[in-house]
Amino acid sequence: MTNVNTASDKVAPQPISSNPLQTREDLLAALEQLTAPLEPYYSPGRASLQIGSTGAGYPAATAGMEGFSRVLWGLVPLLIGGGESSMWSLVLDGIRHGTDPDHAEYWGEVRDYDQRLVEMAVFGFALAAVPGQLWAPLAPQEQERLYNWLNQINSHPCHDCNWLFFNVLVNTGFRIIGRPYDAEQLERNLERMDAFYLGEGWYSDGVGGHSDYYGPFAIHYYSLLYAKLMEQDDPQRAHKFKERARLFAAGFLGWFAPDGSALPYGRSMTYRFAMSAFWSALAYAGVDGLPAGVLKGLVLRNLRWWFSQPIFDAAGILTIGYAYPNLVMAESYNAPGSPYWALKAFLPLALGPEHPFWAEEELPLPELPAVMVQQPAHLVMVREPASGHVAGFNSGHLSSNEHTHTSAKYEKFVYSTGFGFSVPRAEWGLGQGAYDSMLALSEGGENLYRVRRRNLESEITDNVLRAVWKPWSDVEVRSWIVAGLPWHIRIHRIKTGRALDAAEGGFALGQETELEQAADSLGLVAATPWGVSGIKGLRGYGKAELVWPNANTNLLRPRTVLPTLTVPLQPGVHWLASAVYGDPAAGTAEAQPVGGAGSILQQSPAALLQVTLGEEAITIFTNTGTKIIIPVN
């Protein structure tokens, strides 16, 4: 009889794309399908996972240790749930050697803000949750070495963001196994989370930071681990963390589409199905609010969506990238083993078969509003029921950071489950820049474009987003975005002291061989098996054209086409207005192209979205009926 609590029962290998992911046994099988291909790539001492040759912003030895640790995010929940893994003896050997200063594979002495501090977190979780499997099998001197290596985290600072929770988890683990821990630092880091809290369940990733997936798959995730582990010893804080997560869940639902995909937005997109890890943690911590069947559906649909994408190499190993292998969009801190942080989503394996998460039927997404204003995140989420398309319209931020492609990941006007977003391949021209969902500006004739990086002002009123930004000291752009689907409207007032070339990009549309297009005097629509993307000039633009971005710039599709409006601008004040259309098609590159592209240009998006472009004023009625008047001057 098959032991359903074992992730290592050897059966005829099946591709993970064929895993139905409906039951606990299916999730156990998926963990095996994800981890079994890794076994040949462990180092002789088992302390390093060496699955690639690309580099990161830290040494290769650290990258190998990172790969080793990230697999534990899947194995530890398996053990909590009473399961077994043939890899666990390998893990214990790796810990023995990785924490031994006299062994060739010693993980080393850490430094301030070291990547190895990140990777300590899962060891703290394991010490707290499964000490019998991690701590007890080690000999006394081996326990002392593990403790000493992890205790370095109390002598080295972490970045003032989600990183503080790494220290929290390690010290929580020390406390639970009865070893000395830094109670003062533990408390200080837990209290610091209140400074990141924005209300309504939302966190920023550090003071002034972005509200991206580091809220759900990092700060909330770790806080829920803490709440579960410490609910008896720290009940007040455990309750606070659970309540914040409950509040956050109501808005975060809006980031997910009915097919299981989630909104691509922000950095660290290569962690892929970690997007749904928050729902896993919500179930693990026993947070009230959403039915267990809804949580189950959110997690399993997201996994099914991911496992239908070409995200593995020929050996079955996760690659760096998003919906396909892609280094162009990667972060400097993405090493070959980094994508296995996605295993955080496997936390439901900690729940037994009798738990409601597994005992209840999977349920679809609850009914959600067509428009969800999320002020703390600077987003307006819009859903199109017929297609399932979800778009996150973005007012932009008053601060920025030094991460790779920050403007592309945080400052586009809109992000989409159906069209993803694109990042620049290089700096020359519209093709290399891949400026989807952005207004790109170049000094006249220079062909080097600038886009929004940070705002001077930012606000949201219902479905209307307003921002003020300055790409040069003598160029001010005031932007209004009227959010909607499939059409949305963009309005810009540009006051410039220099000649400029302006380019307004629509949605980047996946394209392989078939392409249907239609155009009129100032509009362009393109259709492929992956959907329809169009743009229409309403005021001030001179030409509509198709831009062919460089390959591998888009997160969802390696080849795209981008409807774009362009116009040269002389010094002075200019008003530009456009309507942008996006309707992703379900299907594959083998499907038939979407017909009727020309009819889309006959529609009146300004009327649909209640926008009147007058000569002296622009009038907008929001989705709730609020009247906004913009003087044209």
N, C-alpha and C positions, 0 to 999 in steps of 0.2 A: 504494500500500500504506500502511495506517495506521501511523504511528510510535507504538508502544505506550509510548514513553518521553516522550511529549508530553502535557501536561495541558491543551492549548489547541486541539486539533484540533476544528474546528467541525462539529458534526453536528446533526441535528434535536434540539432540546431535549427531554429526558425528565425527568420528575419524579424526584427522588432516591429517592423511596419505591419506584420501580420498578427501581432498580439492584440486581441480585442480590448484589453484594458477595461474590463467590466467588474472584475472580482479581486479580492485580496490575493488569490493565487496568481492572477494575471500580473499584479504589481510585483509580486515576488519573482515571477518569471522575468519581468522587465528588468529588475535589478540584476538578475543573473545575466541577462542579455547585454546589459551595459558594462558589467564589471568583469565577466569572464574573459573577454578579449584583452584585458589589461595584464593578466597574470604573466605572460612571457616577457613583459617589459619592465618588471621589477629588477632592481640591481641585485648583485650576488648577496649582499647583506640585507636585502629587502627593505632598506630604508629610503629608497628613492624610486620614483616611477618615471621612467625615461621613454616618453612616447612621441617625441618630436625633436626637431633640430632648430626651430625658430627661437629667437631670443625675446627677452622682456627687459624691463628696466632694473632687473636684479640678476645676480649670477645664475648660471645653469644649475649649480648645486642647490641653490634655493628653489629654483623652479622644480627640480626633482622632488624636493621635500614637499613643496606645495601639492604636486600631483598625488603624492602618498597620502597627505592629510585629507584632501577633498573627497576621496573615495569613502572616507569614514562617515561623511554626511548621509550616505545611504546605508552603510553597514551598521551603524549604531542604532538607528530605529529598528532595523531587523532584529537585533539582539534584544532591545527593549521589549519587543513583541513576542519574545520567546523563541525566535528563530535561530538558525545556525548558518554559518558560512564556512566553506572550505578555505576561504581566504583569511580567516581570522588568525590562524597560526602564523601565516605569513606576516600579518599586521603586527602581531606581538614580537616576532623576530625583528621586524623593522624598527619597532620602538626600542627594543633592547639595544640595537646597534646604533640607532640614530641619536640616542641620548648618552652614549658611552664615549667620553672624551678620548679614549685610547683606541677607538675603532676607526677604520678608514672612512666609514660613512657617517661619522658624527655630524649632527646637524649644525654644530658650531655655536659660538658665542654671538648673541644677537646685538644689534645696535639700535639706537633711537629710531623710531618710525620704520622698523625693519619689516619686510614682508612676512618673515617667520612669526612675528607677533600676530598677524592675521590668522595664520594657520594653527596657532595654539588653541583657538576658541573651541574647535571640535573635540580636542582632548579634554578640555574642561567639562564640556557637555557629557562626554563619555565617562569621565570620573564620577560625575554626579549621578548619571542615569544608569550606568551598567558597571559599577565598580567590581562586581563579581567576575566579569569577563575581561576587564581591562587591568585593574589594579591587583586583584587577588592572584592571578597566575604568575605575576612577576616575583622573583626572589627579592629579599629585603634590599640588597644592594642595587638591584635593578629599579625597584620602587624609588630609592633615594635619588638615582640618576634622573629618572623621569621627573620627579618633583623638582630637583635642582634646575633642570633644563627649562621646565615650564615657569618656574619662579622668577626667571629673568624678566618676565613681563612686568613684575613689580618694581623693577629698577630702570625701566626704559619707557619713555613717553610714547603714547599712541596719538595719532592725529585726532583733533578735537571734532569728531563726527561719529559715525556708526562704529568706528574703531574702538571707542571706549568700552563697548560691550565685550570685546575680546578679553579684556582684563576682568570684567565682571564674571564671565563664564569660567575662566580659569580659577579665580578665587572662590567662586561658588563650588566648583569641583573640589578644591582643597578643603573647604569647610565641611563638605558632606563626608569626605573620607577621613576627617579628623586630623588633618595636617595644618600646620600654621599657615595663616592667610593674612593678607593685608586688608583688614576690616575697614580702615580709614579710606584707603583708595577705592575699595569696593563701593562704599557708601557715597563717596564723592562722585564717582562715575555714574552711579544710578541717579543721583540728584541732578547731574548735568543734563540728563535726558529732558528734564523739564524745560531747560533753556532752548531746546530744539523743538519743543512742542508748539504747534501753531493753532491748536483748537480743532474741533470737529473731527478728531482722530488723526489729524495730519501732523507729520514731522517734516522738518527740513533736515538735510544731512549736514548738520552743523549750523551754527548761527549764520544766517544769511545765505545758507546753501539751498540747493534745489530740492523740490519735493518730487522725487522720481522713484524708481524701484528700490532704492536704498531705504525707503520707508517701509514698504511691505516685506521685502526679502531680507532685510538686515535689521533695522531698529525694531520694528514690530515682531519680526521672527524671533530675535534673541530675547525680547522682553517677554514673549509668550513662553519660551523655554524656561526663563527665570520664574515666571508666574507658576508654571506647573511644578518645577522643582522645589520652589520655596513657598508654596501656598500655605504651608503650616507654620513656617518660621517667620515669614514676612507677609502676612495676609493682607495688610493694608495696601502695600505696594503691588502685590499680585492682583488685587482687585482693581487698582488704578490702571495697570497695564492691560488687563482684560477689557475694562470699560473703554479705554481708548481704542483698542482693536475693534471692539464691537461698533463703535461710531465710525471708524475708518472703513469697515467692511461695506457699509451702505453706499459710500461713494466709489469705492474701488471696484464694486460690481460693474460700474459703468465703463471700465477699461477692457472688459471682455466681450467678445462677440459670440453669437450662438454656436459657431463652428468650433469653438475652443481657442481660437487665436486671441492674443491680447495685444494691446496697443504698443507698437515699437516706439519708445521714447526714452531719451536720455542715454547715459553711458552704460557700459558693462552689459551690452545686449548679448554678448556671447555666453552669458549664463543661462540663456534660453528658458528652460522650463522651471528655473527658479522663480519665474514670474508668478507661478501658481503656488509657491511655497507658503505664502501667507495663509492661504485657505487650509493647507495641511496643518500649519501651526495652530490655527483657530480650532480645528477639530481636536488636536492633541491636547491643548490647554483647556478644552471644555468650555469655550466661550459661548454664551447664549446669544440668540438672535436669529441666525439663519438655520433652517432645518438641515439635518445631517445629509439628506439626499441632495440638497443644493450644493453643499461643500464638496460632496463626492463628485457631482457632475462637473463642477468648476475644475477640480484637479484632474480628473480622468479625461475630460474633453481636451484640456490643454495638452496633456501628455499625448493623446491620440493625434492631435494636430501636429505636434512637434515630430512625432515618430513617422509621420507621413512626408516629412521634408528630407531632402538629401543632405543631412548634417553629419553623416559618418563617413570615414574613409573606408578603403577596401577591407581593412582588418576589423571593422566594426568599432572603431575608436572615434569618439566625439572630436570634431575639428573646431578650430577657432573660426568664428563667423556667426551668422545669424541663420537665415533660411537655407544657406549653402556655405561651403568653406570660403572665408573671405578675410584676408588680413588688412584690407584697405580700411575697414570700419573699426578695427580692433584698437584696444587701448594699449598704452605702453606697458601696462602691468598684466597683459594677457600672455601667459606662457602656455606651452602645449597642454599642461594639466589643468589650467584654469577653468575650462568649461565644466569640469566635474563638480563645481559649486552647485550646478543644477540639481544634484542629488538631494538638495535640501527639500525638494518637493516630495521625497519618498518618506517623509515623517509619518504618514498614515500607517506604515508598516509597524509602528510602535503600538497601534491599536489592535486588539484581538478580534477574531472573527465575530464575536458577539457584540462588538461595539456598534452603535447605531450608524456610524460612518460606513460600515461594511454590511450591516444587517438590513438597512433600508435601501429602497430602490433609488437609483440615480434620478435626479430631477433636473429639468432644464433651468435656465436662468429665470429668475423672477421677472415679472413685467417691470420695465424701467421707463422713466420719463424719456421723451425724445431729446430733451435738452437738460443737462445737469451742469450747473455752475459750481465749479470747485475753486473758490477764491484762494484758499491757501496754496494750491498748486499752480495758480495762474492759468487755469484751464477751463474751457467749456467743452464738455463731452456731448457729442451729438450722435444719435443712432438713426439709421434708416431701416425701418422694420422689414421692408420687402427684400432687401439684399443682405441684411445682417451687417452692413458696413458700419464701423465705429470710427469716428474721427475726433481727435483731441485738438481743439483750437487753443492757441497759446498767445497770451498777451505779452509774454516776454518777462525778463527779470531785471532787477536793478543792480545785480552783481553778476560776476562771471567767475571762471576758474581757469586753470592752466591745462585741463584735460584735453585729450586729442579730439579735434573736430567739435569743440564746444558749441560753436554757433549752429552747426548742423544738427546737433543732438538736443539743443535746448532753446533755440531762437527762431525756428521756422514758424510760419503762421499757423500751420496745421500738420498733424501727424495722423497716420491712417493704418488701420488693420489690413486694408485691402491693397494699399500702395506703398506702405512702409515709409521710409525716408531715405534720402541719399546723402552721401558725404563727398567732399571734393577728392579727386584723384591727384590733381596738381593745381597750379595757380593761374594757368593761361587760358583765358576764354571761357565761354559758356559750357563747352563740352567737357573740359577738365573739371570745371567747378561744380557741375551737376546741381544747379540751383533750383531744385524743386521746392515749391511752396515757400518761396522767398522773393523779395525784391533785391536784386543785385545791382550795384552801381559801380561804374568805372569812370575814371577821368576820361574825358573825351578822346577816343581813339587809342587809348592805352591798352585796353583788353585785359586789364587786371582788376578784378571785381572785389568789392567789399560788400558785406551783408551785416545785418544786425548782430551785435555781440552782447550788448547790454543796453538797457533803457535808462533814460532820464526820468520818465514817468510811465506808469503802467496801471491800467484799471479795467474792470469788467462791469458792465451793466447788462444784466440778462444775457442775451446772445450776442452782444456787441462788445468787442474788445478794442481798447485804445492804447496806443503806445507812442512815446516820443523818443527818438534815438538820433545819434549824430555819428555817421560814419567818418566824417572829417570835421575839423573844428568850424569850418564855414559852410557846412551842409547839415541842415536839420530836416528830419523826416517825421511827419506826424501821420500815423497809420491808424485806420479804423478797419476792423474785420467784422463783417456781419456773418456769423456762423450759421451754417445750414447744410443740408444734404438733400439731393446730390449737388445743388448749387450753393456756393457762398460768394460773397462780394468783398472786395478789397478796395479801399480808398486811401490815397496818399496825398498829402500836401508836402511838397519838396521845396524848401528854400535853399538855394545854392549860390555860392559865390564863385563857382567854377563850372566849366562845361562838363557835362556828364553824359554817359550812355547808361540808360536804364533797361533792365530786363526783369520781367515778372514771370516766374515759372509756375506752372500748374502742377498737377500730380504726375509723378514719374510712372509711366505705364510699361509693364513688362512686354517685351517684344522679341520674337525669335525669327520667324520667317514671314508670317502673314500680317499685313497692316492695311487697314481701311482708313481713309481720311477724307474729310470734307472741310471746305473753307468758304468764307465769304469775304466781304471787304475788310473786316477786322475781327475775324474769329476763326478758330481752328479746332477741329475735333479729330482725335485719333482713336481707332478701335482695334483691339487685338483679342485673342482668346482670353486674355486676362482682364479685360474690362474696357471701359471708355474713359478717356481723359480729354478735357477740352478747356479752352480759354477764350474769352470774348472781351474785346476792348469796349468800354463804356464811355471813357473820356480820356483824352490826352495821348493815347498810344498811337504809334505810326504804322506798326507792322505786326502780323502774327506769323510765327514760323515754328517749325519742328526743330528742336535741338536734339542731337544724338549724344547723350552723355557717354563718357568713357565707360568701358565695361567694368563691372564689379563695384560700381559706386552705390548702387541701391541695395538695401538690406534684404529685400524679398526676391528680386529678380536680377540675374547677372547682366542682362542687356535690357535697356529701357529706351523709350522715346519720350520727349518732354515738350508739350505745347507751351510756347513762350510768346509773350508780347514784348516788343522793344520800341524804344524811342530815344533820339538824342535830345538833350536838354541844354539850353544856354543858361548863363547866370540869370537868376531871377526866381520867381515863385511859380510853381507848376502844380496842377492838380491832375492826378491820374486815378482812374477807376477801372476796375475789371471785374468780370464774373468768371468764376472757376468751377468747372464741372468734374465730378468724379463718381464713377459707378463701377466698382470692381465686379468682374464676372466670376462665378464659381466655375471651376473646371481646370483643365490643363492645357498645355500648348497644343494638344491634339484636337482640342475642341474647335468648333467653327467660329470664325470671327463674328463679333457683334455687329449686327446690321443697323441701318437707320441712323448713322452718325450725323448725316446732314440735317435731319429733323431736329436734332438737339439745338442747333444754332438758331432755329426759328423760335425757340422758347424765349420768354421775357423774365430773366432771373431777377431783375430789379423789382418788377411787380410782385413776383413770387415771395420775395423777402421784404416787401414793403419799404423799398428804398426809392426816393425821388431825387434825381440829380438835377437840381435847379441851377440857374445861372448865378443867383445871389446866395443860395443856401442849399445844403443837402439835408434832406429830412429822412430819418430812419424811425420806424416803429419797431420796437423790439418784440420778441416772442410773447411778452406779457402785456404789450400795448403801450409801454413807456415811449414817449416821443423824445427823440434826440435831434436837435437842430445844430448843424455845423455851418457856420458862416463861410462863404467862399471869398476869401480875401488874402 
